[in-house]
Amino acid sequence: MTNSVSPFIFEGLPVRGFLVQMKDTWAEILTRRRTNPDTGEYPQSVRALLGEMTAAAVLLQSNIKFDGALILQIWGDGPLKVAVVEVQPDLRVRATAKVIGQVLEGAALSQMINQNHGGRCSITYDPQSRRPGQQPYQGVVPLEDDDGVSFERLSDILEHYMRRSEQLDTTMVLGADDSSCAGLLIQRMPIKGQDNLGGKQIEFEEDALDQNEDYKRISILTASLSVQELLNLSSDQILHRLYWEEKLAHLSLDGQQNLTPHFGCTCSRARVGAMIQNLGIEEAQSILSEREDIDVSCDFCGTNYKFDAVDTAQLFNSQNPQPPIPGVVH
């Protein structure tokens, strides 16, 4: 299997894990970008970061029971303006990045997106069926630690995010190259209400950040995994290599044995039409006064949509606009 998510728990301990490995999905994301005549291939350092973000977003979506999209986004003040990954509940994945300057090969994360300490990371949970007036939940953290030192690994940013926003100990190992991306997440679960502890009595103090000794031990084992091992070994080999002395129970994602990551863009002509509606009729007419049609490309999948004067007039007569998607108006 070239795309997979493997959930597991440590029997009798308040610790769970997820391992994601993607080849086909990641290859399609890169191919769509590389073959797009308007953009061309991402720089190597951007490909590496976006691949890690793709694996991380799938891990985070798999780790929650949420009927909506999870959106992982990093933006800042370097040549990499923004990078975004969106994962739907069925693990449809799409990803994009916007580069506005030169990114050198081997550039560090801070050099790409946090040169002047203006970088931020956000995780947004957007419900599929939002009530009127309901806003998506979003948490935002800077791309540096509490002492103002820039993080150079995405895993450090996300571990920091989980500690600050969710109050949960989290360990992540992420990796990506031009053929695959992968990630391993280990997280301490809140003890109350968990049924995998086997009746073990645990002191209240252990259910707090940095206090659970079982989690600390497993975190050390997890951190020993190299990126090359993560990208090249099978899931069974990785779990045996790390946790052969632990008792693991393999799970399915909400009982769905065949739920796997796959590329899928949610763009449509209706949603792009909504983006044009958001421009306003005067702006749309201004664009059409200079060219034959409004030409919009989806940043995620590269699909091109064209709206001539007749199409545009019909948009502003429509009573049922759709939520817009990120795109580029040409």
MISEKOL-229664 format. One record per residue: residue number from 1; y, z, x of N, C-alpha, C in turn. Coordinates in steps of 0.02 Angstrom, whole numbers. Example, Ala and Ser with C-alpha at 12.3 -4.5 7.8 and 13.67 -1.06 7.14 Angstrom:
% residues 2
NODE     k      n.Y      n.Z      n.X     ca.Y     ca.Z     ca.X      c.Y      c.Z      c.X
NODE     1     -284      390      660     -225      390      615     -165      390      660
NODE     2     -112      354      642      -53      357      684        2      394      645
END
This chain:
% residues 330
NODE     k      n.Y      n.Z      n.X     ca.Y     ca.Z     ca.X      c.Y      c.Z      c.X
NODE     1      -59        0       43        0        0        0       62        0       45
NODE     2      108      -45       32      167      -51       75      227      -12       49
NODE     3      224       12      -13      275       56      -39      240      114      -73
NODE     4      256      176      -53      221      232      -83      262      296      -79
NODE     5      249      340     -126      276      408     -124      217      456     -132
NODE     6      211      503      -87      156      551      -88      183      622      -96
NODE     7      179      650     -157      201      720     -168      143      768     -152
NODE     8      160      827     -128      108      877     -114      140      946     -113
NODE     9       99      996     -121      121     1066     -115       75     1102      -66
NODE    10      100     1157      -40       60     1200        3       33     1256      -41
NODE    11      -32     1256      -50      -63     1302      -98      -49     1375      -78
NODE    12      -27     1413     -128      -13     1483     -117       54     1498      -85
NODE    13       94     1445      -71      158     1454      -38      214     1422      -79
NODE    14      275     1447      -75      330     1419     -113      361     1359      -77
NODE    15      319     1311      -58      343     1254      -19      311     1190      -47
NODE    16      352     1139      -56      327     1074      -79      353     1020      -33
NODE    17      321      960      -37      342      906        6      334      838      -28
NODE    18      371      790       -1      366      721      -23      369      676       38
NODE    19      326      626       40      325      577       94      333      508       64
NODE    20      384      471       85      395      403       59      391      354      117
NODE    21      357      298      105      353      244      153      364      178      117
NODE    22      409      136      143      426       73      110      430       16      160
NODE    23      393      -37      146      398      -98      185      426     -155      142
NODE    24      391     -172       88      412     -229       47      481     -218       17
NODE    25      494     -159       -8      558     -145      -40      615     -151       11
NODE    26      606     -121       69      657     -123      121      666     -195      146
NODE    27      611     -231      153      615     -300      177      655     -343      128
NODE    28      647     -332       63      684     -372       14      759     -356       17
NODE    29      776     -293       25      847     -274       30      879     -309       90
NODE    30      845     -309      147      872     -340      207      874     -416      200
NODE    31      822     -445      170      820     -518      163      875     -543      118
NODE    32      887     -509       63      941     -529       17     1008     -528       53
NODE    33     1020     -478       94     1082     -475      130     1086     -530      184
NODE    34     1032     -539      221     1032     -587      276     1042     -658      252
NODE    35     1014     -674      193     1018     -743      168     1078     -754      123
NODE    36     1120     -704      114     1181     -712       74     1234     -746      116
NODE    37     1254     -808       98     1302     -845      140     1371     -813      144
NODE    38     1387     -769       96     1453     -737       96     1456     -676      141
NODE    39     1398     -649      159     1399     -586      197     1362     -591      263
NODE    40     1301     -618      263     1260     -618      323     1230     -549      335
NODE    41     1194     -543      390     1155     -483      405     1199     -423      422
NODE    42     1175     -364      404     1209     -303      425     1202     -294      501
NODE    43     1250     -263      534     1240     -243      604     1181     -195      610
NODE    44     1151     -194      670     1090     -155      680     1099      -81      662
NODE    45     1154      -51      682     1164       20      668     1172       33      594
NODE    46     1203      -14      558     1210       -7      486     1143      -14      452
NODE    47     1102      -61      476     1035      -69      447      995       -5      454
NODE    48     1000       27      512      962       88      524      985      144      477
NODE    49     1050      153      470     1076      205      426     1059      191      353
NODE    50     1068      129      331     1054      112      261      980      120      246
NODE    51      937      104      294      865      114      284      848      188      276
NODE    52      878      230      317      867      302      309      893      327      242
NODE    53      951      301      221      978      320      156      932      298       99
NODE    54      902      240      106      857      215       54      796      260       47
NODE    55      767      279      104      709      325      102      730      392       74
NODE    56      788      417       95      811      483       73      824      484       -2
NODE    57      855      431      -28      870      428     -100      807      428     -142
NODE    58      755      393     -119      692      393     -155      660      462     -152
NODE    59      664      496      -95      638      564      -90      674      610     -139
NODE    60      740      606     -142      778      650     -185      765      636     -259
NODE    61      759      573     -277      743      556     -347      673      579     -366
NODE    62      626      573     -319      558      595     -332      553      670     -339
NODE    63      600      706     -308      598      778     -304      626      813     -367
NODE    64      655      774     -412      685      804     -472      655      771     -534
NODE    65      662      806     -590      643      777     -654      707      761     -691
NODE    66      730      699     -683      795      680     -708      791      610     -739
NODE    67      812      604     -801      810      540     -836      875      503     -825
NODE    68      883      478     -765      944      442     -749      943      418     -677
NODE    69      997      386     -657     1001      359     -589     1025      412     -540
NODE    70      996      412     -481     1021      452     -426     1057      404     -378
NODE    71     1119      422     -361     1159      378     -317     1179      418     -255
NODE    72     1155      396     -198     1173      426     -134     1225      381     -101
NODE    73     1281      411      -83     1337      372      -57     1369      406        2
NODE    74     1387      367       53     1424      391      111     1484      345      119
NODE    75     1543      375      128     1603      334      140     1647      371      189
NODE    76     1692      332      222     1734      365      271     1788      321      300
NODE    77     1806      335      363     1864      304      393     1847      263      456
NODE    78     1787      238      460     1767      195      515     1755      124      493
NODE    79     1726       82      536     1713       12      518     1662        5      462
NODE    80     1618       53      453     1574       55      395     1611       92      340
NODE    81     1638       54      292     1680       84      241     1640      126      192
NODE    82     1583       99      170     1543      135      121     1471      109      123
NODE    83     1424      153      109     1353      135      101     1327      170       39
NODE    84     1290      134       -2     1268      160      -67     1195      142      -79
NODE    85     1156      190     -104     1088      177     -127     1081      207     -196
NODE    86     1052      168     -242     1041      191     -311      967      186     -326
NODE    87      939      241     -354      868      243     -373      862      264     -445
NODE    88      829      223     -485      817      236     -555      756      282     -564
NODE    89      746      311     -623      688      356     -634      621      323     -620
NODE    90      616      257     -631      552      222     -617      548      199     -544
NODE    91      594      225     -502      597      211     -430      617      139     -414
NODE    92      652      106     -460      686       44     -441      742       61     -393
NODE    93      746       24     -339      793       40     -285      839      -19     -272
NODE    94      903       -5     -260      948      -55     -234      996      -21     -186
NODE    95     1021      -59     -136     1062      -30      -84     1112      -82      -59
NODE    96     1169      -57      -37     1220     -102       -9     1265      -62       37
NODE    97     1300      -98       81     1349      -68      125     1406     -117      135
NODE    98     1466      -91      146     1525     -132      157     1552     -118      227
NODE    99     1553     -168      269     1577     -162      337     1644     -198      343
NODE   100     1695     -163      369     1762     -193      373     1786     -201      445
NODE   101     1745     -183      492     1764     -190      563     1702     -198      605
NODE   102     1711     -200      671     1654     -210      716     1614     -146      724
NODE   103     1549     -152      714     1503      -96      725     1460     -114      785
NODE   104     1466      -76      838     1429      -91      899     1356      -72      891
NODE   105     1312     -108      925     1241      -92      924     1231      -22      953
NODE   106     1192       18      919     1180       86      941     1237      135      925
NODE   107     1284      113      882     1340      157      865     1315      220      830
NODE   108     1345      277      848     1327      339      816     1356      342      745
NODE   109     1327      386      704     1349      391      635     1424      406      631
NODE   110     1447      453      672     1518      471      670     1563      413      690
NODE   111     1540      371      737     1579      313      757     1584      261      702
NODE   112     1533      258      660     1533      208      606     1576      230      547
NODE   113     1574      295      531     1602      313      465     1641      379      464
NODE   114     1647      412      523     1681      477      523     1725      485      584
NODE   115     1760      432      602     1798      433      664     1854      485      663
NODE   116     1886      493      606     1943      539      601     1928      598      554
NODE   117     1863      613      547     1840      670      506     1858      662      432
NODE   118     1861      599      410     1875      587      339     1813      567      300
NODE   119     1754      568      332     1693      546      299     1666      597      249
NODE   120     1633      571      198     1604      614      146     1536      585      125
NODE   121     1493      630      101     1429      611       71     1426      639        1
NODE   122     1404      599      -46     1397      622     -115     1329      604     -143
NODE   123     1305      647     -187     1245      632     -227     1266      637     -299
NODE   124     1256      583     -336     1276      580     -406     1214      573     -450
NODE   125     1211      613     -503     1158      607     -553     1189      580     -616
NODE   126     1171      518     -634     1202      483     -691     1150      476     -747
NODE   127     1154      516     -801     1105      513     -855     1101      443     -886
NODE   128     1042      423     -907     1034      359     -940     1071      357    -1007
NODE   129     1069      411    -1043     1102      414    -1109     1157      467    -1106
NODE   130     1215      446    -1083     1270      493    -1079     1303      502    -1147
NODE   131     1318      563    -1165     1355      577    -1226     1428      557    -1217
NODE   132     1463      543    -1271     1534      526    -1265     1573      580    -1228
NODE   133     1609      558    -1177     1648      605    -1137     1609      639    -1082
NODE   134     1543      632    -1081     1503      664    -1029     1511      627     -963
NODE   135     1522      664     -909     1530      635     -843     1467      645     -802
NODE   136     1450      599     -757     1394      611     -712     1407      672     -669
NODE   137     1354      706     -649     1361      763     -603     1364      736     -532
NODE   138     1412      760     -493     1419      737     -424     1435      795     -378
NODE   139     1398      799     -324     1413      847     -271     1436      810     -209
NODE   140     1486      836     -175     1515      803     -116     1520      852      -59
NODE   141     1501      829        2     1508      870       62     1537      828      118
NODE   142     1571      859      166     1596      821      224     1539      802      271
NODE   143     1553      757      317     1502      735      365     1505      776      429
NODE   144     1517      840      422     1520      885      480     1500      955      458
NODE   145     1483      995      508     1459     1063      492     1517     1111      481
NODE   146     1501     1174      471     1552     1223      455     1601     1235      512
NODE   147     1582     1214      572     1627     1220      629     1667     1157      643
NODE   148     1660     1107      598     1698     1045      606     1667      995      654
NODE   149     1604     1006      674     1570      959      719     1535      906      678
NODE   150     1548      842      694     1520      787      656     1444      785      661
NODE   151     1410      775      605     1338      763      606     1325      693      633
NODE   152     1271      686      670     1252      620      695     1187      595      665
NODE   153     1157      636      621     1095      615      587     1104      625      512
NODE   154     1082      575      474     1085      580      402     1045      640      377
NODE   155      988      654      408      947      711      387      986      776      391
NODE   156     1028      784      443     1067      845      450     1119      850      394
NODE   157     1149      794      375     1198      793      321     1165      816      256
NODE   158     1106      788      241     1073      803      178     1044      873      176
NODE   159     1020      897      232      998      967      235     1056     1014      222
NODE   160     1113      998      251     1174     1037      241     1195     1035      167
NODE   161     1190      975      138     1208      967       67     1163     1011       24
NODE   162     1098     1010       35     1052     1048       -6     1063     1124        1
NODE   163     1081     1145       60     1094     1216       70     1158     1237       33
NODE   164     1210     1195       37     1274     1214        7     1275     1204      -69
NODE   165     1245     1148      -92     1250     1131     -163     1193     1159     -205
NODE   166     1133     1163     -176     1074     1185     -214     1047     1252     -191
NODE   167     1073     1279     -136     1049     1343     -110      974     1342      -96
NODE   168      950     1287      -68      879     1279      -53      869     1258       19
NODE   169      824     1293       54      805     1272      122      770     1204      117
NODE   170      792     1157      157      765     1089      156      760     1061      226
NODE   171      704     1029      241      694      995      305      677      922      291
NODE   172      711      876      326      699      805      316      690      771      384
NODE   173      644      724      385      636      678      441      643      608      413
NODE   174      689      568      440      702      502      413      699      450      470
NODE   175      679      389      452      676      336      502      678      268      470
NODE   176      703      219      507      705      150      482      711      102      540
NODE   177      677       46      533      687      -11      579      689      -73      536
NODE   178      682     -131      566      689     -193      527      628     -211      486
NODE   179      574     -171      490      515     -187      451      497     -133      400
NODE   180      523      -72      409      506      -19      361      557       37      364
NODE   181      557       77      312      596      139      312      552      193      281
NODE   182      562      255      302      518      308      280      554      375      285
NODE   183      527      424      250      556      491      252      506      544      231
NODE   184      515      603      258      474      661      240      521      718      222
NODE   185      510      747      164      552      803      140      508      864      127
NODE   186      529      920      155      497      984      141      550     1031      113
NODE   187      533     1066       59      583     1108       27      552     1173        4
NODE   188      590     1227       14      569     1292      -13      585     1293      -87
NODE   189      536     1309     -127      546     1314     -199      568     1384     -218
NODE   190      611     1389     -269      625     1456     -297      559     1487     -320
NODE   191      546     1548     -301      481     1579     -315      471     1592     -389
NODE   192      523     1615     -423      516     1632     -493      496     1570     -534
NODE   193      443     1578     -573      423     1524     -617      375     1474     -586
NODE   194      361     1480     -521      314     1434     -490      243     1458     -500
NODE   195      197     1410     -509      128     1429     -524       80     1411     -468
NODE   196      106     1395     -408       60     1376     -354       53     1431     -303
NODE   197       76     1492     -319       75     1545     -269       11     1585     -269
NODE   198      -33     1571     -316      -98     1603     -316      -96     1678     -322
NODE   199      -46     1703     -358      -41     1775     -368      -15     1814     -308
NODE   200        7     1778     -256       32     1812     -197       96     1850     -212
NODE   201      101     1912     -190      160     1952     -201      211     1938     -146
NODE   202      273     1917     -167      324     1899     -119      386     1940     -132
NODE   203      413     1968      -79      473     2010      -86      532     1967     -107
NODE   204      578     1996     -144      637     1961     -169      676     1930     -111
NODE   205      680     1965      -54      721     1941        1      695     1874       27
NODE   206      631     1860       19      602     1798       43      625     1738        1
NODE   207      651     1751      -58      673     1697     -102      748     1684      -92
NODE   208      769     1680      -29      839     1668      -11      840     1623       50
NODE   209      898     1593       64      905     1548      120      885     1582      185
NODE   210      845     1546      225      827     1567      294      784     1630      296
NODE   211      753     1649      241      716     1712      240      640     1703      234
NODE   212      617     1647      209      545     1639      197      509     1616      260
NODE   213      464     1658      284      430     1644      347      381     1585      341
NODE   214      349     1578      283      304     1521      273      342     1455      278
NODE   215      399     1454      245      440     1393      249      462     1379      321
NODE   216      483     1430      357      505     1422      426      450     1391      469
NODE   217      389     1415      460      333     1389      499      321     1315      483
NODE   218      321     1299      419      309     1229      398      367     1184      419
NODE   219      428     1211      419      485     1172      441      480     1153      514
NODE   220      456     1200      555      447     1186      627      395     1131      637
NODE   221      340     1135      599      289     1083      603      317     1015      583
NODE   222      356     1014      529      385      953      504      432      921      554
NODE   223      474      961      586      523      936      634      490      907      697
NODE   224      426      921      707      392      894      766      371      821      756
NODE   225      378      794      695      360      725      681      411      678      712
NODE   226      389      630      751      435      582      781      448      525      732
NODE   227      504      490      742      520      433      699      467      379      705
NODE   228      442      367      765      390      316      774      327      334      735
NODE   229      308      397      736      250      418      697      263      409      622
NODE   230      323      427      600      340      421      530      336      349      507
NODE   231      357      302      549      360      231      529      293      195      538
NODE   232      250      221      581      190      183      599      124      213      577
NODE   233      122      278      563       59      309      541       54      306      465
NODE   234       -6      309      438      -16      311      366        3      381      341
NODE   235       11      387      275       29      452      247      -25      504      262
NODE   236      -88      485      256     -142      533      270     -141      555      343
NODE   237     -127      508      388     -125      526      459      -66      574      474
NODE   238       -9      561      442       49      604      453       36      674      428
NODE   239       10      680      368       -2      747      339      -55      785      378
NODE   240     -106      750      401     -158      784      442     -129      804      509
NODE   241      -91      759      540      -61      774      605      -17      837      602
NODE   242       20      846      549       67      901      544       36      965      516
NODE   243       -5      957      464      -23     1016      424      -99     1027      419
NODE   244     -135     1010      471     -208     1014      467     -233     1086      458
NODE   245     -192     1135      475     -213     1204      466     -190     1234      399
NODE   246     -151     1195      360     -125     1218      296     -169     1192      239
NODE   247     -165     1225      182     -201     1202      122     -153     1160       79
NODE   248     -165     1095       77     -121     1050       40     -155     1029      -26
NODE   249     -114     1023      -78     -137      994     -141      -94      933     -155
NODE   250     -127      876     -161      -91      814     -175      -77      808     -249
NODE   251      -18      783     -265        4      778     -334       20      706     -351
NODE   252       37      693     -415       64      629     -436      134      641     -461
NODE   253      173      588     -467      242      594     -491      242      597     -567
NODE   254      250      658     -594      250      668     -666      188      638     -699
NODE   255      131      641     -664       70      616     -692       62      540     -689
NODE   256      108      506     -655      104      433     -651       78      413     -583
NODE   257       14      397     -580      -18      382     -517        9      319     -484
NODE   258       33      271     -522       53      207     -495      129      199     -488
NODE   259      166      253     -493      238      250     -487      255      242     -413
NODE   260      282      184     -394      298      170     -324      368      140     -320
NODE   261      402      148     -263      468      118     -254      464       42     -256
NODE   262      514       10     -286      517      -63     -288      589      -84     -297
NODE   263      605     -143     -269      674     -167     -275      687     -187     -347
NODE   264      746     -171     -370      767     -192     -437      841     -180     -446
NODE   265      877     -233     -464      949     -226     -474      963     -222     -549
NODE   266     1010     -180     -567     1028     -171     -638     1088     -214     -658
NODE   267     1108     -260     -615     1164     -304     -634     1143     -352     -689
NODE   268     1191     -376     -727     1180     -426     -779     1246     -460     -793
NODE   269     1243     -516     -827     1304     -551     -845     1348     -507     -890
NODE   270     1317     -469     -935     1356     -426     -980     1393     -372     -941
NODE   271     1360     -342     -891     1392     -289     -853     1447     -316     -808
NODE   272     1437     -375     -780     1490     -406     -741     1549     -424     -786
NODE   273     1533     -447     -847     1586     -460     -895     1628     -398     -909
NODE   274     1595     -341     -912     1631     -278     -923     1679     -263     -865
NODE   275     1658     -280     -804     1702     -270     -747     1764     -312     -753
NODE   276     1755     -374     -777     1814     -417     -787     1858     -389     -842
NODE   277     1828     -364     -894     1867     -332     -947     1909     -275     -920
NODE   278     1880     -237     -873     1917     -181     -844     1976     -204     -802
NODE   279     1974     -266     -778     2032     -293     -742     2092     -301     -788
NODE   280     2078     -314     -852     2131     -327     -900     2142     -401     -909
NODE   281     2166     -420     -968     2173     -491     -984     2225     -524     -941
NODE   282     2279     -489     -923     2331     -520     -882     2305     -537     -812
NODE   283     2267     -490     -782     2240     -503     -716     2189     -559     -718
NODE   284     2146     -560     -770     2096     -613     -776     2130     -681     -783
NODE   285     2182     -685     -824     2218     -748     -833     2253     -769     -769
NODE   286     2277     -720     -730     2309     -736     -667     2260     -768     -618
NODE   287     2198     -742     -616     2146     -771     -573     2131     -842     -595
NODE   288     2125     -852     -661     2107     -918     -687     2164     -968     -679
NODE   289     2225     -945     -670     2280     -992     -659     2277    -1022     -589
NODE   290     2238     -991     -544     2233    -1015     -475     2167    -1050     -461
NODE   291     2118    -1043     -505     2053    -1074     -494     2019    -1088     -560
NODE   292     1963    -1123     -557     1930    -1145     -618     1893    -1089     -654
NODE   293     1869    -1041     -615     1831     -987     -647     1838     -923     -606
NODE   294     1817     -867     -637     1812     -803     -602     1742     -798     -574
NODE   295     1737     -792     -508     1673     -794     -473     1657     -724     -448
NODE   296     1603     -695     -472     1585     -626     -455     1514     -624     -426
NODE   297     1508     -591     -369     1442     -582     -339     1423     -508     -339
NODE   298     1362     -493     -356     1337     -424     -353     1328     -403     -281
NODE   299     1358     -348     -261     1351     -323     -193     1279     -304     -176
NODE   300     1240     -285     -225     1172     -260     -213     1121     -316     -204
NODE   301     1121     -364     -248     1068     -415     -247     1093     -484     -229
NODE   302     1159     -495     -230     1186     -560     -212     1190     -610     -269
NODE   303     1167     -592     -329     1170     -637     -386     1243     -654     -402
NODE   304     1255     -719     -414     1323     -742     -427     1333     -757     -501
NODE   305     1390     -735     -527     1407     -747     -597     1475     -781     -600
NODE   306     1480     -833     -642     1543     -869     -650     1566     -867     -723
NODE   307     1631     -856     -732     1661     -854     -799     1720     -901     -800
NODE   308     1715     -955     -840     1772    -1001     -846     1820     -974     -898
NODE   309     1871    -1014     -916     1922     -992     -962     1894     -975    -1031
NODE   310     1845    -1015    -1054     1815    -1002    -1119     1774     -938    -1117
NODE   311     1734     -929    -1064     1694     -868    -1057     1738     -806    -1055
NODE   312     1793     -812    -1020     1838     -754    -1012     1872     -737    -1078
NODE   313     1892     -788    -1115     1923     -775    -1181     1874     -739    -1227
NODE   314     1811     -758    -1224     1760     -726    -1265     1750     -653    -1245
NODE   315     1757     -638    -1180     1750     -569    -1157     1801     -523    -1191
NODE   316     1862     -547    -1196     1914     -503    -1223     1914     -501    -1299
NODE   317     1872     -544    -1329     1861     -539    -1401     1801     -496    -1418
NODE   318     1763     -478    -1364     1701     -439    -1374     1718     -367    -1391
NODE   319     1677     -337    -1434     1686     -267    -1453     1635     -221    -1421
NODE   320     1591     -250    -1378     1536     -210    -1351     1531     -218    -1275
NODE   321     1581     -195    -1238     1577     -200    -1165     1521     -156    -1137
NODE   322     1494     -177    -1079     1442     -139    -1044     1473     -105     -983
NODE   323     1440      -52     -958     1466      -21     -897     1468      -70     -840
NODE   324     1520      -71     -800     1524     -119     -745     1479      -99     -687
NODE   325     1468     -146     -642     1431     -133     -580     1476     -150     -521
NODE   326     1461     -123     -463     1499     -143     -405     1492     -218     -393
NODE   327     1544     -251     -375     1541     -322     -362     1601     -346     -324
NODE   328     1600     -408     -304     1655     -438     -267     1682     -494     -309
NODE   329     1746     -494     -323     1778     -548     -360     1805     -598     -310
NODE   330     1782     -661     -316     1806     -713     -270     1861     -754     -304
END
